[in-house]
Amino acid sequence: MTYTAARFMAPRYRCGYLLAALVLVFGIVDGVSARTTPPGDSIAPMLEQVLPAVVNISTRTRVTVQRHPLLDDPFFRRFFDLPDDQRRERKKHSLGSGVIVNATRGYILTNHHVIEGADEITVTLRDQRQFSAEVVGADPEVDLALLRVKAEGLTALAIADSEKLRVGDFVVAIGSPFGLGQTVTYGIVSALGRTGLGIEGYEDFIQTDASINPGNSGGPLVNMRGEMVGINTAIVGPSGGNIGIGFAIPSSMARTIMEHLAEFGDVRRGQLGLVAQDLTPELARAFGMQQGLGAVVAQVTRGSAAEQADLQPGDVIVALNQRQITGSGDLRNAIGLLRVGTRIRLDVLRKGRPLTLHAVIVDPLETGTAAGQSSKHLTGAILGHIQDNHVLAGQVQGVQVLEVEHGSPAWSAGLRTDDIIVSINQQALQSADDVAVAVKCNPDALLMNIRRGNGALFLVNR
């Protein structure tokens, strides 16, 4: 399966074309997806109010052209009397869409991948006026970016509460596919709460069969009242085109991220320090519960905010700040939208009895430990428990490299940010405190077992 928008990602299944055929024939893939006709004779009156808020975004990026290796040979350059600097640059162009969310301040919301690495960003309005845009802030984990233009007479789009969406609701996708200019397509909400697609770090997608193609990225998904319910982000497309499965970031998530970006310029995420799993019907029966919604606490990291809040393995988190938690992915997304220092309320079931706990979201770097005191080879690294949003969270035990200074002894030792140190000198690690114990026997010679992404390696330093 290929997920794409303005970008292409590697196929995940060989059966992508077969799935595409099945979608086209039957019109359904794990959700509701049937071509229907929207109510009323026309949605033109609604679109007349919405279209002025949708913009085209074009970017220009300077890319260094790779030269022939011979040009790096001093003898070759001297023999042919070539100047020292023969590097060439070319300009790379890309197109996307965006939506005006604040007319007074000139704020425009789009996808991060639309403007990533851009040297110049140009926004074209529906009336063909063009403006240079600056980046207010970006959040690659959710794939959102907030731009600002200095312009008068802008029209902003109202933002709806995507929590009220239902499968089967009519929606309209607006954008500039393939650079053709403003294009409108309609469909329905095929499914809600899509996660585990591997597209972004935090996923809670709206799935729709409204046609979304490359160039639609960053454009709005709109309900029949002319309110934005999502930001179009990706599609399933084995051949790079639309087959009726598109994904949009819910407006509720986008609004929260937008507020963070407008105020701080980034999203400073914290964590609780726990590993959770879905509450399956089997687990619910084992815990003597009737319901099957919630996130089961499988592990609590020592010294973490979760431990300070008295969370225990076996607790079932059913609500965060009085918002129902449906599973571990839902819990992770809810925490991922909160900034460091936020105090939260957790409604928990412990051995079938309701319990209310309070915790404070903490900065993982503040809970980390400078490792240089343990060994000279670790100087420049900050270690801590595995973060909730790490790809290996819940899969392995160890200590995460939260930060490593470029050029430091730890960097020279081979450590990189987000590495998981499973063991040192063949002693398993569960917390940063275990590092000093493992190093103590031989601080000048370290044998480290590292998990990096989906791979593993040993590092030897003497």
C-alpha positions, 0 to 999 in steps of 0.5 A, a space after each residue: 500500500 502506498 500512502 501519498 499526498 505531495 510526497 510518495 512513500 514506499 509500498 507496504 503491500 504487494 497487493 496494492 493494485 488488487 486492493 485498488 481494484 477491489 475499492 473501485 469495484 465494491 467501494 468499501 475498505 474497512 469502513 463506509 465508502 459509497 458514492 452518494 449524492 449530497 442533499 439539496 440541488 447544489 452546494 454552490 452557495 456554501 462554496 462561494 463562502 468557503 473558496 476565498 479562504 483556500 489558497 495555493 502554496 508554491 515553494 522554491 528550494 535551492 538544491 545542490 547538484 551532486 557533481 562527479 567525484 573526479 571534481 573532488 580530486 585536487 590533482 584532476 582540478 589542477 591538471 585541467 585548471 578548474 577552479 576550487 568551487 564547481 558546485 552548482 545549484 538548481 531550484 526545486 519547485 513544489 505545490 500544495 494548498 492551505 487554508 486561511 484560519 485568521 484573517 486579521 493576523 494573516 495566518 494560514 494552516 497547511 501541511 509541514 511537508 508542503 513547506 519543508 526545507 523551502 527557501 521561498 514560499 508564495 501564497 496565491 489567493 483565489 483573486 490571484 493576488 500573491 504574497 510571500 509567506 513566512 513560517 510562524 511554526 511547524 510540527 513535523 510529528 503531526 505534519 502541520 505548519 502555520 504560515 503568515 502573510 501580510 495582506 488585507 481583505 482576507 477571508 478566514 474559514 470557520 473551524 468546526 469541532 471534528 469530535 462531532 463528525 459521524 461516519 456517513 457525513 458529507 464532506 468536501 475536499 478543496 485544493 489544487 491537485 497537480 497544480 490545476 488550480 482550485 478544485 472541489 470534490 465531495 464524498 463522505 466520512 468513510 471512517 474515523 480515528 484511523 491510526 497505525 498507518 505509519 504516515 505521521 508520528 501522531 495519527 487520528 485521521 479522518 478517512 474520506 472517499 472525497 478525491 484527494 490528489 497530490 497538490 491537495 495537501 494542506 487544503 481543507 476538508 469541509 462539512 456541508 455548513 462550510 466549516 473546516 473539519 480537517 486538513 487533507 494530508 495523504 491518500 492510499 494510491 498504488 500508482 500515485 493517484 486517488 482511489 477513494 481512500 484519503 486521510 485528513 488531520 481532524 480539525 480539533 487536533 489541528 486547532 490545538 497544534 495551531 494555537 501552540 504554533 501561534 503562541 510558541 512557534 513549536 510544540 514542546 511535547 512532554 510525557 507521562 512515562 508509561 507503556 500502555 496497551 489497548 483494553 481488549 475484550 479478553 483483558 476486560 474480562 480478566 480484569 472483571 470489567 464490563 466495558 472494553 474501552 480504555 488503555 491498560 497501563 502495562 509498565 510505569 517507568 521509575 521516577 516518571 510523572 506516571 509513578 509520581 501520580 501513583 499509576 500502577 501496572 494493571 490500571 485502566 485509564 478510561 478518561 483524560 481531562 474528562 475526555 474518554 480514552 478508547 485505547 492506547 493510541 488515543 491516550 498517546 494522541 491526547 498526551 501528545 497535544 499537551 505541553 510540558 507543565 500541563 496538569 491533567 486529570 486521569 480517570 482510572 479503574 483499578 481492580 474494577 474500582 473507579 479512581 481519580 488521579 492527577 499528574 503533570 506532563 513533564 519534559 523528558 530532557 528535565 527527567 534525563 540524566 547527564 551520563 558523563 559522570 559515569 564514563 568518559 565515553 558517555 560525556 555529552 549524552 543525556 539519558 532517560 526513560 523511553 519516551 511514550 512516542 518512541 517507535 520502540 516504546 513498549 517493545 524493548 526495555 532500556 534507556 533512551 538517548 534523549 540528546 547527544 551533543 554533536 562532536 562530544 565523546 558520546 557522539 564519537 562513541 557512536 551514540 545518536 539521539 533516540 538510540 535505545 541502550 539495551 545493555 552496557 557491559 552485558 548488564 540490562 538497563 531499565 533506567 538511567 540509574 542502572 547506567 552508573 552500576 553497569 559502568 562502574 565495573 569498567 568505566 574505560 571500556 564499554 560494550 553497549 547493545 543499541 537499538 536504533 530504529 528497527 535495527 540493532 548493533 553493538 558499540 565497543 569503546 576503550 
